[in-house]
Amino acid sequence: MLSVLIPIYNYDIRALVTVLHEQLMSSQIVFEIICLDDYSDKKISVLNAEIEHLQFTSYHISDHNFGRVATRQTLAEQANYERLLFLDADVMPKSEHFIAHYTSLLASAYDGIYGGFAYSLEPPKDDFILRWTYGTSNEQVPALIRNRAPFKIVISANFMITKALFITLNSQITQRGYGYDNYFGALLKSNKNTVFHIDNEVYHLGLEGNESYLNKIEQSVDTLLKLELNKTIQDTENTLYNTYKSLKKLRLNYVFSWIYKSFKKNFKKNLLSSKPDIRVLQFYKLSYICYQDLNS
């Protein structure tokens, strides 16, 4: 038995749900698809409501915008089955055997199973190239490599987890914001949960524009810093966080803070160009967290 849960905000999910439903019906398992719309524009909601004609599929609309963490929590609480498959609205299974790969592991002892991310081989328009470049270099990682550090790349857009565990861990994320996947991975690790990665990717279709994505990166770093200052993170495999902590111990965070203040315009010029350098992005994030730490 499997509950497929899809949080939605201003995205047309009809194609995704149709593909999932076809695969689920072919699998001959007991399933449900629950979609929760986090108060999208009405014109999107009207389109998405078309999925309700599908068997074992429901579509609900929140009465105001709660945010991704709260929406996922509500979905998990509404689910009828003990295995939850979370998918973001802006993805599409890479394989016609996507559901079969997950259902073959329904009886496994793993607490969480992550399928991975994939991107189109064809680069998008220049205005969306930063998100694609980062995704292809840092998120599109084979399971063999992801399993070497299983709590490092925990992307919430495509994973299966036990219901009770998700509700327990997700309820510890009490604030809205971007970048809480890192914290969820840290919670899994500190709780000594078992995580397994498989090559069962979804294509990430909803690429943000360059400026919007850079803004989200800054929000993600701000979230990481907030967790550190509140002494919330116990143990993590996040490279940015661990490097920042090492720099701080050596008092090199002052140097990196100065670098951010002096060169942020140059960094942004590269990152918002048609050929962003991921090494520049990593340096930008590291110098940004040091600057924010010393100036917050």
DAFEN-V309599 format. One record per residue. N is the residue number from 0. PSI is psi as a letter, one per 30 degrees, with the letter a starting at -180 (999 if undefined). OMEGA is omega in whole degrees, 0 to 359 (NA if undefined). BURIAL is I if it has 24 or more other C-alpha atoms within 12 Angstrom, else O. Layout:
# DAFEN-V309599
N_PSI_OMEGA_BURIAL / N_PSI_OMEGA_BURIAL
This chain:
# DAFEN-V309599
0_k_187_I / 1_k_172_I / 2_j_177_I / 3_k_189_I / 4_k_184_I / 5_j_172_I / 6_k_187_I / 7_k_168_I / 8_j_177_I / 9_h_178_I / 10_k_179_I / 11_j_186_I / 12_g_186_I / 13_e_181_I / 14_e_180_O / 15_e_183_I / 16_e_178_I / 17_e_179_I / 18_e_180_I / 19_e_182_I / 20_e_178_I / 21_e_180_I / 22_e_180_I / 23_e_178_I / 24_e_179_O / 25_f_183_O / 26_f_179_O / 27_g_173_O / 28_l_173_O / 29_k_185_O / 30_l_169_I / 31_k_172_I / 32_k_179_I / 33_k_179_I / 34_k_180_I / 35_j_182_I / 36_k_185_I / 37_h_176_I / 38_h_177_I / 39_l_172_I / 40_k_186_O / 41_e_182_O / 42_e_175_O / 43_e_181_O / 44_e_179_I / 45_e_178_O / 46_e_184_O / 47_f_180_I / 48_f_179_I / 49_f_183_O / 50_f_184_I / 51_f_177_I / 52_f_180_O / 53_k_179_O / 54_k_174_O / 55_g_183_I / 56_k_178_I / 57_l_182_I / 58_k_183_I / 59_l_180_I / 60_k_177_I / 61_l_181_I / 62_f_167_O / 63_l_185_O / 64_j_182_O / 65_f_184_I / 66_l_188_I / 67_e_183_I / 68_e_181_I / 69_e_179_I / 70_e_178_I / 71_e_179_I / 72_e_179_I / 73_e_178_I / 74_e_181_I / 75_e_181_I / 76_e_179_I / 77_f_185_I / 78_k_182_I / 79_f_186_O / 80_l_190_I / 81_f_174_I / 82_k_182_I / 83_k_173_I / 84_j_179_I / 85_k_175_I / 86_k_173_I / 87_l_183_I / 88_f_187_I / 89_h_179_I / 90_l_176_I / 91_k_179_I / 92_k_179_I / 93_e_186_I / 94_k_174_O / 95_f_177_O / 96_g_184_O / 97_e_181_I / 98_e_180_I / 99_e_179_O / 100_e_179_I / 101_e_183_I / 102_f_177_I / 103_f_182_O / 104_g_181_I / 105_e_183_I / 106_g_182_O / 107_l_181_O / 108_f_182_O / 109_k_178_I / 110_e_181_I / 111_k_180_I / 112_k_184_I / 113_k_185_I / 114_f_178_I / 115_l_184_I / 116_l_175_I / 117_l_180_I / 118_l_177_I / 119_k_177_I / 120_f_181_O / 121_j_179_O / 122_k_178_O / 123_a_176_O / 124_l_185_O / 125_e_183_O / 126_f_182_I / 127_g_190_I / 128_f_182_I / 129_e_180_I / 130_e_180_I / 131_e_181_I / 132_e_178_I / 133_e_182_I / 134_e_182_I / 135_f_183_I / 136_e_187_O / 137_f_183_I / 138_f_180_I / 139_i_188_I / 140_k_179_I / 141_k_182_I / 142_e_180_I / 143_e_179_O / 144_e_180_O / 145_e_181_I / 146_f_177_O / 147_e_175_O / 148_i_194_I / 149_f_182_I / 150_g_185_I / 151_e_181_I / 152_i_180_I / 153_j_185_I / 154_j_187_I / 155_f_181_I / 156_f_186_I / 157_i_178_I / 158_l_177_I / 159_k_185_I / 160_l_176_I / 161_k_186_I / 162_e_184_I / 163_e_180_O / 164_e_181_I / 165_e_181_I / 166_e_180_I / 167_e_184_O / 168_e_183_I / 169_f_179_I / 170_f_178_O / 171_f_175_O / 172_j_192_I / 173_f_182_O / 174_l_175_O / 175_l_178_O / 176_l_182_I / 177_k_175_I / 178_g_183_I / 179_f_174_I / 180_e_179_I / 181_e_180_I / 182_e_179_I / 183_e_176_I / 184_e_178_I / 185_e_178_I / 186_e_177_I / 187_e_182_I / 188_e_182_I / 189_f_179_O / 190_f_180_O / 191_h_176_O / 192_l_180_I / 193_k_181_I / 194_k_181_I / 195_k_180_I / 196_k_178_I / 197_l_176_I / 198_i_181_I / 199_i_193_I / 200_l_166_I / 201_k_173_I / 202_k_174_I / 203_j_187_I / 204_e_187_I / 205_i_182_I / 206_k_176_I / 207_l_173_I / 208_l_186_O / 209_e_182_I / 210_e_179_O / 211_e_181_O / 212_e_178_I / 213_e_176_I / 214_e_178_O / 215_e_177_O / 216_e_179_I / 217_e_177_I / 218_e_180_O / 219_e_178_I / 220_e_177_I / 221_e_178_I / 222_e_180_I / 223_e_180_I / 224_e_179_I / 225_e_178_I / 226_e_179_I / 227_e_182_I / 228_f_178_O / 229_g_180_O / 230_h_184_O / 231_e_182_O / 232_k_179_I / 233_e_184_I / 234_k_182_I / 235_l_175_I / 236_g_180_I / 237_k_185_I / 238_e_181_O / 239_e_182_I / 240_e_183_I / 241_e_177_I / 242_e_178_I / 243_e_179_I / 244_e_178_I / 245_e_178_O / 246_e_181_O / 247_e_179_O / 248_e_179_O / 249_g_182_O / 250_g_176_O / 251_f_177_O / 252_f_177_I / 253_e_178_I / 254_e_182_O / 255_e_176_I / 256_e_178_I / 257_e_179_O / 258_e_179_I / 259_e_182_I / 260_e_184_O / 261_e_190_O / 262_g_184_O / 263_e_179_I / 264_e_178_O / 265_e_178_O / 266_e_183_I / 267_e_179_I / 268_e_178_O / 269_e_187_I / 270_f_180_I / 271_g_179_I / 272_a_180_I / 273_f_179_O / 274_i_181_I / 275_k_180_I / 276_j_182_I / 277_f_176_I / 278_e_176_O / 279_e_179_I / 280_e_180_I / 281_e_179_I / 282_e_178_I / 283_e_181_I / 284_e_182_I / 285_e_180_I / 286_e_180_I / 287_e_181_I / 288_e_177_I / 289_e_180_I / 290_e_182_I / 291_e_180_I / 292_e_184_I / 293_f_184_O / 294_g_181_O / 295_999_NA_O
